[in-house]
Amino acid sequence: MNEPLFNWLNQRSSGALLHITSLPSGTGIGNMGEAAYKFIDLLSAGHMRYWQVLPMCPTGYGNSPYQSYSSFALNSMLIDWNPFVGYGWITQHDLLPLKVLSHTSADFDAIRGIHPTLYQKAITAGLADEAHKEPFNVFVEANSHWLIDYSAFICLKALNRDKVWYEWKKAHRAYSAELIKDLQKTHGDALKAVQFEQYLLYHQWNQLKQYANERGIQIVGDLPIYVSADSADTWANVELFQYGKRLTPTRLAGVPPDYFNEDGQFWGNPLYDWKAMKTENFAWWMRRLKHSLEQFDVVRLDHFRALEAYWSIPHKAETAKEGKWVKGPGIAFFEAMKQVLPHAKLIVEDLGVITPEVLDLKLDSGFPGLAVLQFAFGGESDNFYLPHNISPNTVICTGTHDNDTSLGWYKQTDDKTRDHLRRYLMVSGDEVSWDLIRAAYRSVANLCIIPFQDFLALDEHARMNVPGLASGNWGWRSSWEQLNQFEGALPYLRELADLYGRN
């Protein structure tokens, strides 16, 4: 066996999973404001080291952070408006339409209607503010490799009545440097507005990340394996994807029948042309990874198994069952990464249909994979996810954003699985969320990350996502009372950290 390419997870620690949109706020959705700073303080006080979030890119179809207009841009909904009141760019009165929105769930549709007016006012004032002129120019220069294309994409999308880019008028469909130059002449103000919006978002994010790092908290980001068919990524780099002569996808992504769906999952993302990518040593992917590793301290790479072999579904298929396995780039992808990003810290999401070839690729890369405790029970003693079968180079969790909460899962699973859990953990099951948290903490896995809902022992009503369900996901939010409840559990979490060497 060859020496692994990467080796970074060599200390025991713990963390929590809570997406920023799930934080409490008074403006209809969690944001990068007061509650985010409070949560960092709580993690530090609980002797944790990591805060895991979901993708922070602009959400597309179904409000999913895994369907985005850009791999590089930040979601405009994550903005904290309070600093702009302090700058005098907007007023508290301007925020009244947001303040009446739900405090218990993210009201994506309402926010989508309210935010543009606020942004227009804040951007107009911000561009006239001399204090931001030079920092903005520096930001644009440093991020020009994606920001210019993204702002052009958003501008053209508006000009084409929000249609998918390959349905735009012919002059706009084909990306070119000349088209970008023409847009800068004819719609320069619109491009600058999009760029300034991203400047404001990244300014807030960088401040928040710095605050976290200064308190010993590292941020774990999430990088979807695929990009959206309707994105700046595909429009500006169509030759790197499986698109036909008419600039429409020919094969689409998904997975075969699995734990979540007997018909498989038909995600609809365009597939990469790995042959074309390999000829340029995966340069686009390396730029994407470099950007993510600057944005976060650690990156969770979603659907890792597709790098060994991916499920390829015909564009006109009715279900994912019609797909087939096709070989991915394999170890060549990670060898290219080692050259460009020798100190990359990734967590590879190795869930789904896992073959010996996928396991070998994970071992050769050296990156830690995931062990999900909800998948551990109800079978035989050789189940990979049982704590006695995992290795230290693993991130163990009670569940992911795609799972039910631990309590919700336990209530709805079968008697055999519940009995196996109780016997294996030697518990009554009356406090199953904390039973699983303790199991994660005492496991040999060097890192355990617990969904915030499980610290509160919440049931299925606090679930974040149901895979395969097109709507009704991603909206769950916590409250200030629940943050206070979490604070009350910190002495016990410090005890667990001390007892199991996760300080």
N, C-alpha and C positions, 0 to 999 in steps of 0.2 A: 504493500500500500504506500502511495506517495504521501509526502508531508503535506498536511492541509495548507491551502493558500493563505488563509486568514485564521487568526486566533485572538479573540478579544475578550470573550466572556469567561474570565478566570477568577472572579470574586463573587461571593454570595451577596445577594441584595434582593430588594422587593420594590414593588411599585403598584400603581393603580391605573386603570383604564377609565377615562371619562372624556368624551369629546367636548370641545369648547361650546358647541351649540347646546349641550345639555346642562350648562351652568345656569344658575339663577341670574336674572337681570330684570330690570323694569322696562325693557324695550322689546319684548316679544321673542327674544332668542338669546342664548348664551353668547358672550362676546369676550374680547380681550381686555376686559376692564376689571372692576373691583373683585368680583367673585373669582376670577382666574388667579389673581395675586393671593387671595385668601386661600385658595386650594393649594397653591404652592407652599404657603406657610404651614398648612396642615400636613402635607406630605413630609415636609422636613421635620416637623414635630413628631411625626409617627416613625421616624428613623427610616424612611423610605428614600430611594435614590432615583426613581423613574416615574415620569408621568407620560402615559401613552395616550395619544390622540388619534382620531381617524384622519383621512385625507382632508387637508384644509383648502383644497382647490375649489373653484367655483362649481356649484352643483348644477347638474343638468336634469335630464329626464328622471322623474320620480323623486326629485330632491336628493338623489343618491350622490354621496361624495366619490363614488366609484364610476360616475358618468359625468365627466367634466369638460368644459370648453378649453381647458388648458392644464398641462402637467406642472406648469411653473407659477401661474398666477395664484393669488390668494382669494378666498371667497369674500366678496364684498359685504356679506351679511354679518361677518365676524367683527365688524368695526365697533369700537366703543365711542359713542358720540360725545360723552362728557368733556373730553379735552377740548373739543371744538367750541363748546359753549364757553369754556375758559378763555379760548383765543378770541372770542367775539365773532366767530365765523357764523354760528347759528345761535338760536336762543332756546330756552327751555320750552317756550311756547311752540317752537317748531317740532319738538319731540312729543307733544301731546298725542298725536295719532298712534305713536308706538307704545305709549304708556298704558293705553287701554287694552292692549292685546293680552292674550293668555299668558299666565305666569307658570302654567303647568306643561305646556307643549310649545314647540317651535312653530309659529304661524308663518310658514314659508310664503304662502300666496299673498297674505296681507303685507308682509315686509317687502315683497317684490314690487308692490304697488306704491309703497310709501318711501322707500329708500332713494329712488332716483331724484326726487325733489330735494331731499336733504343733501345728497351728494353734489347736486348742481350748485346749491348755495355754498356748501363748504369748499368745493373745488374753485369756484369763482373767487371767493375770498382768499383761499390759500395761494392761488397763483399770483395774486396781487400782493402777497405778504413777502417782503424782501428777505425776511429771516429764513424762508424756505426755498428761496431761489437757487442758491448754490447746492444745498443738500439734494434738492430734486434733480438738478443736472448731473450730479455725481451718481445718483441712483440710476438714472436713465442710462448713463454711460456703462455702468457696471453690469446692468441687466439687459443690454441691447440685444444679446443673442436670442432672447425670447420675447422681450417686452415690445419691440417694434412690430413683430409679426402678430402678437396677441392684440395689440391696440388696433392694428389694421383689420384683423379678423372681426373684432367686436364692431368696428365702424361699418364694415361691409355687411355684417349680419343685420344691422339696423337698416341699411340702405336696401337690403333685399327682404324686408318685412319678416325678419327673424326665421327665414327658411334655413334648412340644412344646407351647408355650403355647396354641396354638389348639385343643388337645385337653384343656385344663384344664376343671374344672367351670365351669359358666356364670357363676357369681358372680365368678370370678377372670379370665375371658378378657377382659372389657371393662375397659380401663384407665380409672381415674377418680381424682380427688383424694380422693373419699370412701373409695375402697378403700385408698389409701395411708394415710389417717388411721386407718382401722380396723386396719390391720396394725401401725401404730405403737403402738396401744393393746394389741393382743393378742399381738404378736410383736416387741415393741420390742428385747428382748435379741438376738434372731436378726438383726434388721436392723443393730444396732450392731456385732455381730461381723463381718458382711460389710464394713461400712464401716471398721472398725479394721484388717481384713486389707488393704484397699486403702491405708489410711494407712501401714502398715508397708512395703508394696511401693513406694509412691511416695516415701517417705522414703529408702529405699535407692537408688532410681533417681535422685532429685535429687542425692544425694551423689555418685553415680558420674558423672553428667553434669557436675557442677561440677568434679570432678577432671579429666575429659577436657578441658573448656573451658580450665581453667587451664594445661593443657599443649599448647594450640594445636590440640586435636582437636575437630572438630565431629561430632555424631552425625546420621547420615542415617536417619530412620525410614521406615516403609513403611505407607501408608494404602490398604487394599483399597478398590476402587471400590464394592463391594457389601458389604452386611451379611448376616448369617445370617437365615434364616427364623425360627429359634428364637433370638431375641435380645431383650434389653431395648429395643433400638433400634426394632424393628418393633412389639413389644407396646405400647410407650408412644406410638408415633407412627404407628399403622396407617393413618391417613388420608393419609400421605405415600407410601404404597407401593401397588402394584397388588394389592390384596386384594379378595376378593368379599364378598358379604353374610354369608357364613358364617365370615368372618374367616380364610379360607385363601387362599394366593397363587393368582392366576389366570394370570399369565405369569411365567416364570423366566428367569434369566440363563445365558449360556454364549457360545460362539463357534462359527461354522460350521467345516466341515472345514478343517484347517490342517496346518502342519508337524508337529505333535505327534500328531494323531489324525484319521484319514480320515473318521470319523463326526462330527467336531466334538467339542466339550467341553460337557457338560451339567452346569453348576455347581450349579444348584438354588437359587441365591439369588433372593429376590424382587426385582422391578424397581421402580424409583422411579416415582411419579406426578409427572413433571416439571412438569405443568401446575399441580398443587396446590402444588408447591414454589416455583414461580415467583411465585405470588400473594403469598407471604410473603418474596419476595426471597431465596429459598434460605437462610432463617435457620437451619434445622437443620444444613445442610451447613456454613454459616459457623461455627457453634458447634463442629462436629466439626473443621474445619480449624484454628480458633484453638487448640483444645485440643492438637492434634497439633503445632502449631508452637511451643507452649510446652513440650511434652514433648521435642521434638527441635529441632535447629538447622535442619535441612533435611528436607523430606518428599518421598519418592518416591510419586507418585500412580499407583496401579496401574490398568492398563487404561484409559488416557486416551481411547482412541478411542471409548469408549462415550459420552463427552460430546458427540461429534458425531453418532454414530448407534450404537445398541446392538442386539445380537442378542436378539430376543424369542421365547421358546419356549413353546408352550402347556403348561399345567400337566400334562396327561396324555400329553404326547408321549413316545415311546420313545427317540428320539435327538435330538441337537441339530440334525440335518439338517432337522427340521420347523420350524425357526425362520424369522424374517424380520427384515430391518433396519428399525428405527424411528428417527426423528430424535430426537436428544437436545437438551439445552438450548443447546448451542453457546456463542457468545461471551458471551451474557448471563450465564452462570455466572461467567466470569472478570471481567466488568465489576462484578458484585456483589462478588466477592472483592476487587477493587481498592479499592472503597469501604470495606470492613471491615478488610481486611488488606493495606494498600498496600505493605508490605515483605516479603510472603510469598516464601519460597524453596522452590520446588517443582522436582522432577525429574519429568517426565511420561513414563510408560512407554508409548511409542508403537509397540509391537510388535503383530504380528497382521496382519489385513487392513487395510492402510493405503491410503486413497484420497487424491486431491488435496484433497478437502474437509478431511480429517483433518490433512494437512500445513499447509493454510492456517490452521486453527484453532490449531495449535501455534505457527506463526509469529506470529499475531496476539496470542496470549497472551504470547509472549516467553520462555516456559519452555523449558529444554533438554530434548531427548529423548534416547533411548538408541541407541547403535550397538553391536551385538553381533558380535564378530569371528568367532564360529563360524558366523554367517549370511553371511559375506562371500565365501566361496570356493566354487568349483565352477561359477560362472556366467559372466556377461559382465563387461566392464570398467565398465559403468554401474551395477553393484550398489551400492545405497545404502550398505551397511555397509563397503565397501572404504575404507580410510583416505583415499585420494585424493578421495573423494566427500563426505566429511562436513565439517561446518562447525565453527568454534571453539565455538559455543554447543551443545555436545554432551557427553554423558557416555558415554565409550567403555568397554567392558568385554570381557573375554575370553569371559565367559558370565554367566548369571544363576543364581538358585537353581533355575530350571526346566530349565536345561541340564545335560548331563553335564559332568564336569570336562573341561578341554581335552585332557588325555591320553586320557581315556576316549572322547571324541568323535573324536579323530584316529584312534585304533585301529579304530573301528567305522565311520567314514565310507568313501566309495568312493575308488577310485584316482584318479579325475579330480579330486576335491576336494583330496586330499592333494598331487597334482602341482601344482595351481594354487597352493596355499599355499606350497609349496617354491619355486616359480618367482617368485611375487610378493614373498616376504620374503627371497629369496636365501639360503635355509638348507637344511640337510640333513634337517631334521625329527626329528633324533635327540633334541632337547630342545625339543619343540614347545610345552610350557607356557611356558618362558622366551622362546621365539621370539615368542609372542603377547603376553606381558607387555611385551617390548621394543617391539613394534609399537604397543601401546596407549600406552606412555610417549612415544614419539616422534611420535605423531599430532598433528594440529592441535587435537583436542578439548581443551577447557580442563580437563576433569576426566576422569581415568581411575580406575576402581575395579575391583580385581582380587579374585575369590573367593579366600579363604584357601587352599583346596585346590590352586589353581594355583601358588601360591608354593612349595608342597611337591611339585609335580609328581605329584599323586596320581591314580590311575586311577578307573575307573567305580565302584569299591566305595565311594568317598567322595562319591557323588552325593547331593544333598539331596532332590530331588523329581523324580518322573516325572509330568508332567501327565496327567490322565485315569486314573491308577492310584489306586484308592480306598484302599489300605492299603500299609504298608511304607515310607512317606515320613517325612521330617522328623527322623529319629532320628540322623543321623550326628554324631559328636563327635570333636573333636581330643584330643590327649594333651599332657601337659606336655613330653614329648620333642619333639613337633612344634612346640610354642611355642619350644623351645630351637633347633630346626632353623631356624625362621623368624628367630630372633635372629641366627643365623649368616649369613643372607642380607642383613642390614641394611646392611653396608658397600657391597654392590653396589647395593642400592636407593637408597642415598644418592648413589652415583655416577650412577645413571640420573636421579634427580631433578635433580642439578646439571647433567648433560649436556643434558637436555631442558627445563630451565627450570621444573621442578615443585617447587622448594624453597618 
